[in-house]
């Protein structure tokens, strides 16, 4: 059964307690004056309201949306029953505009709060999350690169959620390799462009939730150089605005088909045709990739959060079943003597699965909150050094968050299916939907393999490794400061060992990769995983110490902190050992990976 | 795209070359006189014919079967279009009866050949494979436990495939814990029983492929003791046979529903009601679990082969796409200068995925062939010591084959989706079907967690660890004999290290588990994986040496042996390191896994 209650206590912990902690190191980019109006009480109140929307409005539509899916008839895409009403409620409640700038009607909330809200929405209904999610990505690019005129007109309409947005990148013959794209943009006398071409995999490309849709389309100018250096970004509305600002005539954008997918069925994935559609340039000519990456990077962190969201929903649904389902007896003595059997949560192997999911979720949530803090500091820090460090950390961690969280979210969803046993394979249980829905997040916004290449190819070497320092520095400081910790010394040693493996791997890859870029590429996926494991280990070690201190000072919330300790220990016992495997795989180099002739496959 | 060509060369390698190899150790249970009529040429000819059936008859129905699914209307279950014709062709070709005893009309083929054929069928069409597969499981139990009268009547009809079979174990409230089952069997004056109860998840429980269906049903006699000690097995035909042996009146078996599942949609998974259905006891009263396990163990190895089958199909479909799809340029220089981009198989991270799948498939195929040899030796060996050793090896490896192969098959299917990128998430590509179909194999016939418990709880300690010796002995002999190998010494060292970790873990689990069975259960899943990794490492090290020798002696098939070498090296470089992670996880013990209060989840 799909059950979900927002993990507010853990969210409060990672927002208020984990970072900028005086005792264990200043890793949260310090206090940000600009955000001081968002007091802990206000933040908590917002999270509680978001939880209600997720639980009460979106969750009930998750399975029905999967069953019904989207439909395309006579060029019109319909979302499943209830989606329009839910979207209206969502929009009217101001949930589309949480993190956006108040000058465009946004609420200017800290990203740390915004990302928690995203997590809840994704837990409740991943398909739904795409509609406001892509709009938000679009506004980021428009805000950063569009002309004032475009901003003034489009941003308020998109930030409010009255109009939605899309990212039109992929074409049938090119996804990862956008250099090959063929969509054309021909300049018109009035400064606009006529955009023509076919795009595929366009999430929310067409639907019935908003009165207009603003497409951000990658296309080539007539004189554009070949490859990625000849790509420009255009804003192309579905309906051209009338003088009064309301949607006017259709703009040559049509839906050729919607895709039949493994999951995410309530999200309309469209094949769009642009036929002399009028658009406006966003950013400079031939610099579309820059603007696209602005939008894409925002989305990549959000896609990571999708993985976490599904992971949390899957975990809770598995826990529900593991407490409910009676099967077998505990090996340490009957636990449910009045029943015909014990609940399966008593069995160690079921615990293994639940604790794994739990550790993944808590680890990702902590790391996600750290990156969210950096997003806030990037925007609001007054100290240029802090700002720079935040930017570096975001650049470094964006691919890690995207790939790690979605890999683990998919694994969690599959563990939930396994906890349910045969019942998990049946659609009625709702958990197989999580496994199907989660699968896409490892692919879109750049496959997880592409994330890993971004990490080793761009982020690792950038500015002589400067990005790495934004992460390595707080971790090594923490290790130095806590190495002798009476209770957690061994935990810190394990962190130190994994961190050492990460540093060694960094050196190896940098050295080998300089001579032979294939060596770096061959190490990429394992390196990203290793970095993610170290980052989560750091978060857990610190969390354990904070929990210990709280328990020592007689907290009223002992149950929470005790559970945090147990989960942290489980992470070190059972998850972190994967770091060794990743390290050994990296060390092996590209040899056997590239040895086979293409013909021999 | 779903493409599949049976990997006949590798099959021939593991059947003819890998085991009973004089130079590298007698691990294939020696030559079996009873099977000498099956010359290598005959075996190869059978495999080639099986490949044609799989490729030409079953593969074309795989995707259409997934789209159409099974339907239930007025109590009648229909399989998808083409399935009936394919089944008739399959049956008439004698493919239902490959491994069965000639006295019942079977062909008495070596299991090593039979399992290869199963692999091909599962690669081509997993849903289809269930129909003949369950019949075969049923005949195993009938052959071993039923009365002569039942055998004489039912076996020829089932072995020919004219009638099919099912295993009716699960009930809504009990799957793993069969002790709770409620289906009743009331003795009648004529020696028969009236069986009543509700069963769920019955694969091939009802369909339109055969004129009768023979259900093997677990039920309780009126005076049966509680729990698993009060379960008996009954043979219950869908139609009671008339005096002339043809199907007569309906026997009170009805279909309440068919399940809507994540995948395997062309296999009818039924809820069956038995209402005073006439049946006959198979085996002794209250000893149904014994007979059930006979059937189940046969099925468990076959389910492992399902995982391998899907893994191979997924691999081939991914290779097809990786050679076809042009995207980006090779980091070591343009490989396809006349095209707009290079095929993605040039990219290291794509290679990583393909090689991982390839190594999984080859490793599983080798280990599967080893177990198949044991199945043959169990039946045909004349030396009682060899027979005993074969039985021990089967007992030990059955849970490993079931859980390891299905875990890896699912991982391969997901890697194939990843190689396809966004296109892999679209139903049209066919690869997401592999991921959905593969998912069930980790669950049915005992979840993979249950397999792991079987391994540590029953198989490991049995007869003071005697089963383990059937595996440990050839491995340690091989290590001793090849340790100084000039070319592969390091490979053998890595095997030795992993084998050492396995032995150490065995000791730890045995010792801790004696005092606290939860300790053994907490280690189970990692221990099973560790044993699987060591077994595959052994097979690969030996394969590499055989390949080296063949290459040295100027084989005409150099391409095959070179590829084998590369894959073996990749396994040691990139897969075997997981053994260290498993070892560390086992070492950590149950502490943090069991620490959390149930209420804290």
Boltz contact constraints between the chains, C-beta under 6 A:
constraints:
  - contact:
      token1: [A, 175]
      token2: [B, 421]
      max_distance: 6.0
  - contact:
      token1: [A, 175]
      token2: [B, 422]
      max_distance: 6.0
  - contact:
      token1: [A, 176]
      token2: [B, 327]
      max_distance: 6.0
  - contact:
      token1: [A, 177]
      token2: [B, 327]
      max_distance: 6.0
  - contact:
      token1: [A, 177]
      token2: [B, 328]
      max_distance: 6.0
  - contact:
      token1: [A, 177]
      token2: [B, 341]
      max_distance: 6.0
  - contact:
      token1: [A, 180]
      token2: [B, 340]
      max_distance: 6.0
  - contact:
      token1: [A, 201]
      token2: [B, 422]
      max_distance: 6.0
  - contact:
      token1: [A, 259]
      token2: [B, 426]
      max_distance: 6.0
  - contact:
      token1: [A, 260]
      token2: [B, 427]
      max_distance: 6.0
  - contact:
      token1: [A, 261]
      token2: [B, 425]
      max_distance: 6.0
  - contact:
      token1: [A, 261]
      token2: [B, 426]
      max_distance: 6.0
  - contact:
      token1: [A, 262]
      token2: [B, 425]
      max_distance: 6.0
  - contact:
      token1: [A, 262]
      token2: [B, 432]
      max_distance: 6.0
  - contact:
      token1: [A, 319]
      token2: [B, 601]
      max_distance: 6.0
  - contact:
      token1: [A, 327]
      token2: [B, 176]
      max_distance: 6.0
  - contact:
      token1: [A, 327]
      token2: [B, 177]
      max_distance: 6.0
  - contact:
      token1: [A, 328]
      token2: [B, 177]
      max_distance: 6.0
  - contact:
      token1: [A, 331]
      token2: [B, 517]
      max_distance: 6.0
  - contact:
      token1: [A, 331]
      token2: [B, 518]
      max_distance: 6.0
  - contact:
      token1: [A, 331]
      token2: [B, 521]
      max_distance: 6.0
  - contact:
      token1: [A, 332]
      token2: [B, 518]
      max_distance: 6.0
  - contact:
      token1: [A, 340]
      token2: [B, 180]
      max_distance: 6.0
  - contact:
      token1: [A, 341]
      token2: [B, 177]
      max_distance: 6.0
  - contact:
      token1: [A, 345]
      token2: [B, 598]
      max_distance: 6.0
  - contact:
      token1: [A, 348]
      token2: [B, 518]
      max_distance: 6.0
  - contact:
      token1: [A, 348]
      token2: [B, 521]
      max_distance: 6.0
  - contact:
      token1: [A, 348]
      token2: [B, 522]
      max_distance: 6.0
  - contact:
      token1: [A, 348]
      token2: [B, 590]
      max_distance: 6.0
  - contact:
      token1: [A, 348]
      token2: [B, 593]
      max_distance: 6.0
  - contact:
      token1: [A, 349]
      token2: [B, 449]
      max_distance: 6.0
  - contact:
      token1: [A, 349]
      token2: [B, 524]
      max_distance: 6.0
  - contact:
      token1: [A, 349]
      token2: [B, 525]
      max_distance: 6.0
  - contact:
      token1: [A, 351]
      token2: [B, 593]
      max_distance: 6.0
  - contact:
      token1: [A, 351]
      token2: [B, 594]
      max_distance: 6.0
  - contact:
      token1: [A, 352]
      token2: [B, 593]
      max_distance: 6.0
  - contact:
      token1: [A, 355]
      token2: [B, 593]
      max_distance: 6.0
  - contact:
      token1: [A, 421]
      token2: [B, 175]
      max_distance: 6.0
  - contact:
      token1: [A, 421]
      token2: [B, 443]
      max_distance: 6.0
  - contact:
      token1: [A, 421]
      token2: [B, 447]
      max_distance: 6.0
  - contact:
      token1: [A, 422]
      token2: [B, 175]
      max_distance: 6.0
  - contact:
      token1: [A, 422]
      token2: [B, 201]
      max_distance: 6.0
  - contact:
      token1: [A, 422]
      token2: [B, 443]
      max_distance: 6.0
  - contact:
      token1: [A, 425]
      token2: [B, 261]
      max_distance: 6.0
  - contact:
      token1: [A, 425]
      token2: [B, 262]
      max_distance: 6.0
  - contact:
      token1: [A, 425]
      token2: [B, 440]
      max_distance: 6.0
  - contact:
      token1: [A, 425]
      token2: [B, 443]
      max_distance: 6.0
  - contact:
      token1: [A, 426]
      token2: [B, 259]
      max_distance: 6.0
  - contact:
      token1: [A, 426]
      token2: [B, 261]
      max_distance: 6.0
  - contact:
      token1: [A, 427]
      token2: [B, 260]
      max_distance: 6.0
  - contact:
      token1: [A, 432]
      token2: [B, 262]
      max_distance: 6.0
  - contact:
      token1: [A, 440]
      token2: [B, 425]
      max_distance: 6.0
  - contact:
      token1: [A, 443]
      token2: [B, 421]
      max_distance: 6.0
  - contact:
      token1: [A, 443]
      token2: [B, 422]
      max_distance: 6.0
  - contact:
      token1: [A, 443]
      token2: [B, 425]
      max_distance: 6.0
  - contact:
      token1: [A, 447]
      token2: [B, 421]
      max_distance: 6.0
  - contact:
      token1: [A, 449]
      token2: [B, 349]
      max_distance: 6.0
  - contact:
      token1: [A, 517]
      token2: [B, 331]
      max_distance: 6.0
  - contact:
      token1: [A, 518]
      token2: [B, 331]
      max_distance: 6.0
  - contact:
      token1: [A, 518]
      token2: [B, 332]
      max_distance: 6.0
  - contact:
      token1: [A, 518]
      token2: [B, 348]
      max_distance: 6.0
  - contact:
      token1: [A, 521]
      token2: [B, 331]
      max_distance: 6.0
  - contact:
      token1: [A, 521]
      token2: [B, 348]
      max_distance: 6.0
  - contact:
      token1: [A, 522]
      token2: [B, 348]
      max_distance: 6.0
  - contact:
      token1: [A, 524]
      token2: [B, 349]
      max_distance: 6.0
  - contact:
      token1: [A, 525]
      token2: [B, 349]
      max_distance: 6.0
  - contact:
      token1: [A, 559]
      token2: [B, 600]
      max_distance: 6.0
  - contact:
      token1: [A, 563]
      token2: [B, 596]
      max_distance: 6.0
  - contact:
      token1: [A, 563]
      token2: [B, 600]
      max_distance: 6.0
  - contact:
      token1: [A, 566]
      token2: [B, 592]
      max_distance: 6.0
  - contact:
      token1: [A, 566]
      token2: [B, 595]
      max_distance: 6.0
  - contact:
      token1: [A, 566]
      token2: [B, 596]
      max_distance: 6.0
  - contact:
      token1: [A, 569]
      token2: [B, 592]
      max_distance: 6.0
  - contact:
      token1: [A, 570]
      token2: [B, 592]
      max_distance: 6.0
  - contact:
      token1: [A, 573]
      token2: [B, 588]
      max_distance: 6.0
  - contact:
      token1: [A, 573]
      token2: [B, 592]
      max_distance: 6.0
  - contact:
      token1: [A, 574]
      token2: [B, 585]
      max_distance: 6.0
  - contact:
      token1: [A, 577]
      token2: [B, 581]
      max_distance: 6.0
  - contact:
      token1: [A, 577]
      token2: [B, 584]
      max_distance: 6.0
  - contact:
      token1: [A, 577]
      token2: [B, 585]
      max_distance: 6.0
  - contact:
      token1: [A, 578]
      token2: [B, 581]
      max_distance: 6.0
  - contact:
      token1: [A, 580]
      token2: [B, 580]
      max_distance: 6.0
  - contact:
      token1: [A, 580]
      token2: [B, 581]
      max_distance: 6.0
  - contact:
      token1: [A, 581]
      token2: [B, 577]
      max_distance: 6.0
  - contact:
      token1: [A, 581]
      token2: [B, 578]
      max_distance: 6.0
  - contact:
      token1: [A, 581]
      token2: [B, 580]
      max_distance: 6.0
  - contact:
      token1: [A, 581]
      token2: [B, 581]
      max_distance: 6.0
  - contact:
      token1: [A, 584]
      token2: [B, 577]
      max_distance: 6.0
  - contact:
      token1: [A, 585]
      token2: [B, 574]
      max_distance: 6.0
  - contact:
      token1: [A, 585]
      token2: [B, 577]
      max_distance: 6.0
  - contact:
      token1: [A, 588]
      token2: [B, 573]
      max_distance: 6.0
  - contact:
      token1: [A, 590]
      token2: [B, 348]
      max_distance: 6.0
  - contact:
      token1: [A, 592]
      token2: [B, 566]
      max_distance: 6.0
  - contact:
      token1: [A, 592]
      token2: [B, 569]
      max_distance: 6.0
  - contact:
      token1: [A, 592]
      token2: [B, 570]
      max_distance: 6.0
  - contact:
      token1: [A, 592]
      token2: [B, 573]
      max_distance: 6.0
  - contact:
      token1: [A, 593]
      token2: [B, 348]
      max_distance: 6.0
  - contact:
      token1: [A, 593]
      token2: [B, 351]
      max_distance: 6.0
  - contact:
      token1: [A, 593]
      token2: [B, 352]
      max_distance: 6.0
  - contact:
      token1: [A, 593]
      token2: [B, 355]
      max_distance: 6.0
  - contact:
      token1: [A, 595]
      token2: [B, 566]
      max_distance: 6.0
  - contact:
      token1: [A, 596]
      token2: [B, 563]
      max_distance: 6.0
  - contact:
      token1: [A, 596]
      token2: [B, 566]
      max_distance: 6.0
  - contact:
      token1: [A, 598]
      token2: [B, 345]
      max_distance: 6.0
  - contact:
      token1: [A, 600]
      token2: [B, 559]
      max_distance: 6.0
  - contact:
      token1: [A, 600]
      token2: [B, 563]
      max_distance: 6.0
  - contact:
      token1: [A, 601]
      token2: [B, 319]
      max_distance: 6.0
